[in-house]
Amino acid sequence: MNRVATLLLCALFVSAAGCESWRRDKSKTTTTTVVSSPVPTRLTTYEEKDNVFLTSDRGVIGFEATALNDLHHIHVMEIRVGRLAMDKAHSDQTRRFGELLWQDHKRADEQVRGVARERGIELVDSRPTVDEQKMLDRLDQLTGAEFDRIFAQEMEDAHQKAVRKMSDAHAKLSASAAKDLVGRTIPTLRAHERMAEDLQAGEVIEIETDMDMGNP
C-alpha cells in the first residue's frame, strides 16, 4: 500500500507541475493584430463612376470636376474622329465636316483646360471607352463612301449623347464658370448633330467655321 500511495503522490505532483508550467507559458503569449492600411485609389483614365472621380491625394471631388472631365473627354474624342475624317473622307463635305469638328473641339478643349486650372480641378487622362474604341477601329478599317456613311451615323449618335450628358450636367451645376462653359458649348454640339444628320440625308451642309464653341 505504501508503494502504491507513493506512486500516486508522485503522479499528482508531476501533473500539478505541468499545469503550472502551462499557465506560465500561456501568460507570456501575446496576440498580434495586423491592421491593413487602406490602399489609395488614383484614377488614371477616364471612367464614369456615379459622377465622382477618385484621386489618392484629394479624396472625392464633386460634380463640377466630373462635368469638366466629361466635357474634356467629349472634345478629345471629337478631335480624334475629326482628324480621322480629314485623312480618310471620300467626299469633300465629309472632309470639311471632319475639319470643323477638329477645329471646334480643339478650341473648346482649350477653354475647358482654362476653367479647370482656374477652379483647381485636375483633368484625368482621357482615353476611349470600350465602345468608343470599337467605333474608332471600325472607322479606321473603312474606306470610300462607306466611311463617309458610317462616320455621319456615328457623329450624329455621339453628338446626341453629348447633348444629353451636358444638358443634364448644366441643370445640376451650381452657378460657376464651369456651368457657363457647359451652357455655351451645348448649342454647338446641337449644330454638329444637325450637320451629321444632314450629311446622312445627302444634303449639302453649310460648314460654319466661326462657331467659337466655348467662347463667350
C-alpha positions in Angstrom: 0.0 0.0 0.0 2.7 2.4 0.9 4.4 1.8 -2.5 1.1 2.5 -4.3 0.4 5.6 -2.3 3.9 6.9 -3.0 3.4 6.4 -6.8 0.0 8.2 -6.7 1.5 11.1 -4.9 4.4 11.4 -7.4 1.9 11.3 -10.3 -0.2 14.1 -8.8 3.0 16.2 -8.2 4.1 15.9 -11.8 0.6 16.7 -13.1 0.4 19.8 -11.0 3.8 21.0 -12.0 2.9 20.5 -15.7 -0.3 22.6 -15.3 1.6 25.4 -13.6 4.2 25.4 -16.3 1.4 25.6 -19.0 -0.2 28.6 -17.2 3.1 30.4 -17.0 3.7 29.8 -20.7 0.2 31.0 -21.7 0.6 34.2 -19.7 3.6 35.1 -21.7 1.8 34.6 -25.1 0.5 37.8 -26.8 -1.8 38.2 -29.7 -0.7 40.5 -32.5 -3.4 42.0 -34.7 -2.3 43.1 -38.2 -4.3 46.2 -39.4 -4.1 46.7 -43.2 -3.7 50.2 -44.4 -6.2 51.3 -47.0 -4.7 51.5 -50.5 -5.5 54.8 -52.1 -7.1 54.7 -55.5 -6.0 57.1 -58.3 -7.9 57.3 -61.4 -5.5 57.5 -64.4 -8.0 57.0 -67.2 -11.4 58.5 -67.9 -14.0 56.5 -66.1 -17.6 57.3 -65.3 -18.4 56.2 -61.7 -21.5 57.7 -60.2 -20.5 61.2 -61.2 -17.4 61.0 -58.9 -13.7 60.9 -59.7 -11.3 59.5 -57.0 -7.7 60.6 -56.5 -5.2 59.4 -54.0 -4.3 62.9 -52.7 -7.6 64.8 -52.8 -10.3 62.2 -51.9 -13.6 62.6 -53.5 -14.2 65.6 -55.7 -17.6 66.8 -56.8 -19.8 67.1 -59.8 -18.2 70.2 -61.2 -15.0 68.3 -61.7 -17.0 65.4 -63.2 -18.7 67.7 -65.7 -15.5 69.3 -66.8 -13.9 65.9 -67.2 -16.9 64.7 -69.2 -16.7 67.7 -71.5 -12.9 67.3 -71.9 -13.5 63.7 -72.9 -16.1 64.6 -75.5 -13.7 67.2 -77.0 -10.7 64.7 -77.1 -12.8 62.1 -78.8 -14.2 64.5 -81.4 -10.7 65.9 -82.1 -9.6 62.4 -82.8 -12.5 61.4 -85.0 -12.4 64.7 -86.9 -8.7 64.2 -87.7 -9.6 60.7 -88.9 -12.2 62.1 -91.3 -9.7 64.7 -92.6 -7.4 61.8 -93.6 -10.0 59.2 -94.8 -13.1 61.0 -96.1 -14.3 60.2 -99.6 -16.4 63.4 -100.2 -15.2 67.0 -99.8 -18.2 67.6 -97.5 -17.3 64.9 -95.1 -13.7 66.0 -95.1 -14.7 69.6 -94.3 -17.1 68.4 -91.6 -14.2 66.5 -90.0 -12.0 69.6 -90.2 -14.8 71.6 -88.5 -15.0 69.0 -85.7 -11.3 69.1 -85.2 -11.1 72.9 -85.1 -14.2 73.5 -82.9 -13.4 70.8 -80.3 -9.7 71.7 -80.1 -10.6 75.3 -79.4 -13.3 74.3 -77.0 -11.0 71.9 -75.1 -8.6 74.8 -74.5 -11.5 76.6 -72.8 -12.1 73.5 -70.6 -8.4 73.4 -69.6 -8.5 77.1 -68.7 -11.6 76.8 -66.5 -10.1 73.6 -64.8 -6.9 75.5 -64.0 -8.9 78.4 -62.5 -11.0 76.1 -60.4 -8.1 73.9 -59.3 -9.6 70.8 -60.9 -7.4 68.0 -62.4 -8.4 66.7 -65.8 -7.6 63.0 -65.9 -6.2 61.2 -68.9 -8.9 60.8 -71.4 -8.9 57.5 -73.3 -11.6 55.9 -75.4 -14.2 53.7 -73.6 -14.6 50.2 -74.9 -17.4 51.2 -77.2 -15.6 54.3 -78.5 -12.5 52.2 -79.3 -14.7 49.8 -81.3 -16.1 52.7 -83.2 -12.6 54.1 -83.9 -11.4 50.7 -85.0 -14.4 50.3 -87.3 -13.9 53.7 -89.0 -10.2 53.1 -89.4 -10.9 50.0 -91.4 -13.5 51.6 -93.7 -12.8 53.4 -97.0 -14.6 55.5 -99.6 -18.3 56.2 -99.5 -18.8 53.6 -96.8 -16.5 55.5 -94.5 -18.5 58.7 -95.1 -21.8 56.9 -94.4 -20.7 55.3 -91.1 -18.9 58.4 -90.0 -22.0 60.5 -90.3 -24.1 58.0 -88.4 -21.5 57.8 -85.6 -21.2 61.6 -85.4 -25.0 62.0 -85.1 -25.2 59.4 -82.3 -22.1 60.8 -80.5 -23.4 64.3 -80.5 -26.9 63.2 -79.4 -25.3 61.6 -76.4 -23.0 64.6 -75.7 -26.0 67.0 -75.8 -27.9 64.8 -73.3 -25.0 64.5 -70.9 -24.1 68.1 -71.0 -27.7 69.3 -70.7 -28.0 67.1 -67.6 -24.8 68.5 -66.2 -25.8 72.1 -66.9 -29.1 71.5 -65.0 -27.3 70.1 -61.9 -24.3 72.5 -61.8 -24.4 75.5 -59.5 -23.6 78.9 -60.9 -19.9 78.8 -61.8 -17.5 79.2 -64.7 -18.0 75.5 -65.4 -21.8 75.9 -65.7 -21.3 78.9 -68.1 -18.9 77.0 -70.2 -21.2 73.9 -70.5 -24.1 76.2 -71.4 -22.1 77.9 -74.2 -21.0 74.5 -75.6 -24.4 72.8 -75.9 -25.6 74.9 -78.9 -22.6 73.9 -81.0 -22.9 70.3 -80.1 -26.5 70.5 -81.4 -25.3 72.2 -84.5 -22.8 69.4 -85.1 -25.6 66.9 -84.6 -27.8 68.5 -87.2 -24.9 68.6 -89.7 -24.2 64.9 -89.2 -27.9 64.2 -89.8 -28.0 66.3 -93.0 -24.8 64.6 -94.2 -26.5 61.3 -93.8 -29.5 62.5 -95.8 -27.2 63.6 -98.7 -28.0 67.3 -98.2 -25.4 70.0 -98.8 -24.4 71.2 -95.3 -23.2 74.7 -94.6 -19.9 74.5 -92.8 -19.7 77.3 -90.3 -16.1 77.8 -89.4 -16.6 80.6 -86.9 -18.7 78.8 -84.3 -16.2 79.6 -81.5 -17.5 76.8 -79.3 -17.0 77.6 -75.6 -16.2 81.2 -76.1 -18.4 83.9 -74.5 
